[in-house]
Amino acid sequence: MRLTRLVLSGFRNLEDSSLQFPEAGVALIGRNAQGKSNLLEAIHYLETFRSFRGVRDEDIVRFEHEFFRVEAELEDESGDMHTIVAAFQRSPRRKKVTLDGDEVSRLGDAIGLLATVLFTPEDIRLVRDGPGERRRFLDIVLSLNEPGYLKALQTFRQALSQRNAALRDPDGSASAFAWDTILIRSGAEVSWLRAQWVREFSQVFGERYREVSGEAPAYMQYEPNIVGVGAMESAEEVVGGYRAALVSSRTQESRRRMTVIGPHRDDLTFSTDGREGGRDFREYGSGGEIRTLALTLRLLEVETARSRRGREPILLLDDVFAELDDERSRRVLGSLDRLVSGQVILTAPRKGEVQFRDDVLKKWTVEGGEIRS
């Protein structure tokens, strides 16, 4: 699916505008703090309906405005046109999403229509930060590409919240176990689908890392909090293991007043060896290695969108080559050029730093939120 037009109103510092996008894409040139990343944020917002920066919708509304609105016209593989609109109003607080003119009753029904993969310098947090960042990566990739995952995740989170609230209440801790059935079934589905994705893409991960780094392959492994998930043959089999682990944790739960077993405590690991004892990149990786690992995860996101949704995602590149040495940049460019055939929208501080598809991308500029094509 290709982005043909984007209409912006009240979105961060960007001036209200209607932008026509070329088929190949654009390179947006501008100094820092002029609005380059904000344009990518606006496009990406139409896939997940939340900011990739993790901020509230209220913080996206331009200063002294009461709302923002983002509208995109899209052309699918058959040449049919579609329109997706997301709007947020401060007071009364309301978010509204429409697809081809019809308002959606649940955001989950509209998530993933616009397939994008976003690369930013902040992606190093996927490797360097705590397990929560890697779980978030898994949740976003699978929610967008795996049918049933988003519903299972939402159900699990709701049950976990209610169960933890009951465990914290001295007078209501016994009622916590009433949530076990819902927690176990939804949590087993979440863990199983995560394990399946890692199993499917772990070899590809190693190959892509070697291509980009020019070094020995890296290994990605799933560390489920529910022991043995990776070897189980179905989500139903996970249910039994989860139930047994939850029952055995009752004493620890009573002491800590929280649920200690489940996919909310999962992690991904990256090492130089697929077996125990390999060098852990999170602890001992160099800056270049960590950036390469993060880029590799985004390349897996591209391949997941292609294999699950049967379409080329729009590539959003936010000044991703700035922190890479020349050799790694060359290898990243080679991998992207080979793996990506869809539309590309990238940012760079100067025209001379547009390293990817410089010969085909139209050059736009941005200054003070004004985008000029």
C-alpha positions in Angstrom: 0.0 0.0 0.0 1.4 3.4 -1.0 0.8 6.8 0.6 -0.4 9.3 -2.0 -1.5 12.2 0.1 -1.2 13.4 3.8 -3.3 16.1 5.3 -2.2 17.6 8.6 -3.9 19.9 11.0 -2.7 20.8 14.5 -0.1 18.1 14.6 2.9 19.2 16.8 4.9 22.1 15.2 3.9 21.1 11.6 2.0 23.7 9.7 -1.4 22.7 8.5 -0.8 21.3 5.0 -1.8 18.9 2.3 1.2 16.9 0.9 1.2 14.8 -2.3 3.7 12.0 -2.0 5.6 10.6 -5.1 5.4 6.9 -5.7 9.1 6.2 -4.7 8.9 8.5 -1.6 10.7 11.5 -0.4 13.8 12.7 1.5 12.9 15.4 4.0 15.9 17.7 4.6 16.2 20.1 7.6 18.1 21.0 10.7 17.3 19.5 14.1 14.0 20.6 15.8 12.4 21.8 12.5 9.8 19.0 12.3 11.5 16.1 10.3 10.7 13.4 12.9 7.2 14.9 13.4 6.2 14.1 9.9 7.3 10.5 10.3 5.4 10.4 13.6 2.2 11.6 11.9 2.5 8.9 9.2 3.3 6.1 11.7 0.4 7.3 14.0 -2.0 6.1 11.3 -0.9 2.6 11.8 -0.9 2.2 15.6 -2.9 5.3 16.6 -0.4 6.2 19.2 2.9 8.1 19.2 6.1 6.0 18.7 7.7 8.4 21.2 5.4 7.0 23.9 3.7 10.4 24.7 0.0 11.1 25.3 -2.2 12.3 22.6 -2.6 15.6 24.4 1.1 16.2 24.0 0.9 15.9 20.2 -1.7 18.7 19.8 0.1 21.9 18.6 0.5 24.6 21.3 -2.7 26.7 21.7 -4.7 24.3 19.5 -7.6 22.2 20.7 -7.2 19.2 18.4 -5.0 17.4 15.8 -6.1 15.6 12.7 -4.2 13.4 10.3 -5.7 12.1 7.1 -4.0 9.8 4.6 -5.0 8.7 1.1 -3.6 5.3 0.2 -3.4 3.3 -3.0 -3.4 -0.5 -2.6 -1.9 -3.1 -4.9 -4.9 -3.2 -7.1 -5.0 0.5 -7.6 -8.0 1.1 -5.3 -8.0 4.2 -3.1 -8.6 4.2 0.6 -8.8 7.0 3.2 -7.8 6.7 6.9 -8.3 9.6 9.3 -7.3 9.9 13.0 -8.3 12.9 15.1 -8.0 13.8 18.7 -9.8 16.5 20.7 -8.6 17.9 24.0 -11.9 18.8 25.6 -14.1 16.9 25.8 -11.4 14.3 25.4 -12.1 12.2 22.3 -10.2 10.2 19.7 -11.9 9.3 16.4 -10.7 7.0 13.6 -12.5 6.6 10.3 -11.8 4.2 7.4 -13.1 5.2 4.1 -15.6 7.5 5.8 -16.9 5.0 8.4 -16.0 5.5 12.1 -14.5 2.4 13.7 -16.0 1.3 17.0 -12.7 -0.3 18.2 -9.2 1.0 17.4 -8.1 -2.6 17.1 -10.2 -3.0 13.9 -8.2 -0.3 12.2 -4.7 -1.0 13.5 -2.3 -2.2 10.8 -4.1 -1.0 7.6 -1.2 1.3 6.8 1.9 -0.9 6.9 5.0 1.0 8.0 8.3 0.1 9.6 10.0 3.0 11.5 13.8 3.1 12.0 15.1 5.7 14.5 18.3 6.4 16.4 16.4 5.5 19.6 16.1 1.9 18.4 19.2 1.1 20.4 16.9 1.0 23.4 15.5 -2.3 22.1 18.8 -3.9 23.0 20.3 -1.6 25.7 17.3 -1.0 27.9 15.3 -3.4 30.1 13.0 -6.3 29.1 10.0 -4.0 28.8 11.4 -2.5 25.6 11.8 -5.9 24.0 8.3 -7.0 25.1 6.9 -3.8 23.6 8.7 -4.6 20.3 7.2 -8.1 20.2 3.7 -6.8 21.2 3.7 -4.2 18.4 5.1 -6.5 15.7 2.6 -9.3 16.6 -0.4 -7.1 17.2 0.0 -5.7 13.7 0.8 -8.9 11.9 -0.6 -11.9 13.8 -4.4 -12.4 13.9 -5.7 -12.8 17.4 -2.6 -11.5 19.2 -3.9 -8.0 20.0 -7.1 -9.4 21.5 -5.2 -12.0 23.6 -2.8 -9.3 24.8 -5.6 -6.8 25.7 -7.5 -9.6 27.6 -4.3 -10.6 29.4 -3.4 -7.1 30.5 -6.9 -6.4 31.8 -7.0 -9.7 33.8 -3.5 -9.0 35.1 -4.4 -5.5 36.3 -7.5 -6.8 38.1 -5.7 -9.7 39.6 -2.8 -7.5 40.9 -5.3 -5.0 42.4 -7.0 -7.9 44.3 -3.6 -9.2 45.5 -2.7 -5.7 46.9 -6.0 -5.5 48.8 -5.7 -7.3 52.2 -9.4 -7.9 52.2 -9.7 -9.0 48.6 -6.7 -11.2 47.9 -8.7 -14.3 47.8 -10.7 -12.9 44.9 -7.5 -12.6 42.8 -7.7 -16.3 41.9 -11.0 -15.7 40.2 -9.1 -14.1 37.4 -6.8 -17.2 36.9 -8.8 -18.8 34.0 -8.8 -15.7 31.9 -5.2 -14.8 32.8 -4.0 -18.3 31.9 -5.8 -18.7 28.6 -4.9 -15.3 27.2 -1.4 -15.3 28.7 -0.7 -18.8 27.1 -1.8 -17.4 23.7 0.5 -14.4 24.1 3.5 -16.6 25.1 2.8 -19.2 22.4 2.6 -16.6 19.6 5.8 -14.9 20.8 7.6 -18.2 20.9 6.4 -19.1 17.4 7.6 -15.8 16.0 11.0 -16.0 17.5 11.3 -19.6 16.4 10.4 -18.7 12.8 12.7 -15.6 12.5 15.7 -16.5 14.7 17.7 -17.9 11.8 16.8 -15.0 9.6 17.9 -12.7 12.4 21.4 -14.3 12.5 21.7 -14.0 8.7 20.7 -10.4 8.6 23.0 -9.4 11.4 25.9 -11.0 9.6 25.0 -9.2 6.4 24.9 -5.8 8.1 27.9 -6.2 10.5 30.2 -8.3 8.3 30.9 -10.3 11.4 29.9 -13.7 12.9 26.1 -14.1 13.2 24.3 -13.1 16.3 21.6 -15.3 18.0 18.2 -14.2 19.2 16.5 -16.3 21.8 13.1 -16.1 23.6 13.3 -16.2 27.4 9.7 -17.0 28.5 8.8 -16.6 32.1 6.6 -19.7 31.7 9.3 -22.5 31.6 9.3 -24.7 28.5 7.0 -22.6 26.2 9.5 -22.7 23.4 9.3 -26.5 23.2 5.5 -26.8 23.5 3.5 -27.7 20.5 0.4 -25.6 21.0 -1.1 -22.8 23.1 -3.3 -25.4 24.8 -0.2 -27.1 26.0 1.1 -23.8 27.4 -2.1 -23.5 29.4 -1.3 -26.5 31.5 2.3 -25.3 32.2 1.1 -21.8 33.1 -1.6 -23.1 35.5 0.9 -25.3 37.3 3.5 -22.5 37.6 0.8 -20.0 38.8 -0.4 -22.4 41.5 3.2 -23.0 42.7 3.8 -19.3 43.0 1.0 -18.6 45.5 3.3 -18.1 48.5 5.5 -15.7 46.6 2.5 -13.8 45.3 1.1 -13.4 48.8 4.5 -12.0 49.9 5.0 -9.6 47.0 1.3 -8.8 46.4 1.6 -9.2 42.7 1.4 -11.8 39.9 5.0 -13.1 39.4 4.4 -15.6 36.6 3.4 -14.8 33.0 4.3 -13.2 29.7 4.6 -9.8 31.4 8.0 -11.0 32.6 9.3 -12.4 29.2 12.5 -11.2 27.5 14.6 -11.6 24.3 18.4 -12.2 24.5 21.1 -11.6 21.9 24.4 -13.4 22.0 27.3 -14.6 20.0 26.4 -18.3 20.5 23.0 -20.0 20.5 24.0 -22.0 23.6 24.4 -21.0 27.2 27.7 -19.2 27.7 27.8 -17.0 24.6 28.7 -13.4 24.9 25.6 -11.3 25.8 25.4 -8.3 23.6 23.3 -6.4 26.1 26.2 -6.4 28.6 29.3 -6.6 26.4 28.3 -5.3 23.0 30.0 -2.3 21.5 28.0 0.7 20.3 28.3 -0.4 16.7 27.1 -4.0 17.6 24.1 -2.7 19.5 23.0 -0.4 16.7 23.4 -3.2 14.2 21.3 -5.5 16.4 18.6 -2.9 16.6 18.6 -2.4 12.8 18.4 -6.1 12.4 15.2 -6.2 14.5 13.6 -3.6 12.3 14.6 -5.6 9.2 12.7 -8.6 10.7 9.8 -6.3 11.2 9.9 -5.6 7.4 10.0 -9.3 6.6 7.2 -10.0 9.1 4.9 -7.5 7.5 5.7 -8.9 4.0 5.1 -12.5 5.0 2.0 -12.0 7.1 0.2 -9.2 5.3 1.5 -9.8 1.8 2.5 -6.2 1.2 5.6 -4.0 1.2 5.6 -1.7 4.2 6.4 2.0 3.8 9.9 2.5 5.2 10.3 5.4 7.6 14.0 6.2 8.2 14.7 8.9 10.7 18.4 9.9 10.3 19.4 6.3 11.0 22.9 6.5 9.4 24.2 9.3 11.6 25.7 7.1 14.3 27.1 4.3 12.0 30.6 4.1 10.7 31.1 4.1 6.9 31.4 0.3 6.6 28.3 -0.5 8.6 26.4 2.2 6.7 27.4 0.7 3.4 26.2 -2.8 4.5 22.9 -1.4 5.9 22.2 0.4 2.6 22.9 -2.8 0.7 20.5 -4.8 2.9 17.8 -2.2 2.7 18.2 -1.9 -1.1 17.9 -5.7 -1.5 15.1 -6.3 1.0 12.9 -3.2 0.5 11.0 -2.4 -2.7 8.2 -0.2 -1.3 7.9 3.5 -0.7 10.5 5.2 1.4 10.3 8.4 3.5 13.5 9.4 5.2 15.0 12.4 7.0 18.4 13.9 6.9 20.0 17.1 8.2 21.7 18.0 4.9 21.0 17.0 1.3 24.5 15.5 1.0 23.6 13.0 3.7 20.8 11.3 1.8 22.5 8.0 1.4 19.6 5.8 0.4 18.0 6.0 -3.0 19.3 9.5 -3.5 18.7 9.2 -7.2 15.0 8.5 -7.1 13.7 10.2 -3.9 12.2 13.7 -4.3 13.9 16.2 -2.0 11.6 18.2 0.3 12.7 20.7 3.0 11.3 21.6 6.4 12.0 24.7 8.4 10.0 25.9 11.4 7.4 23.2 10.7 6.8 24.4 7.2 7.3 21.6 4.6 8.1 22.6 1.1 8.0 20.2 -1.8 
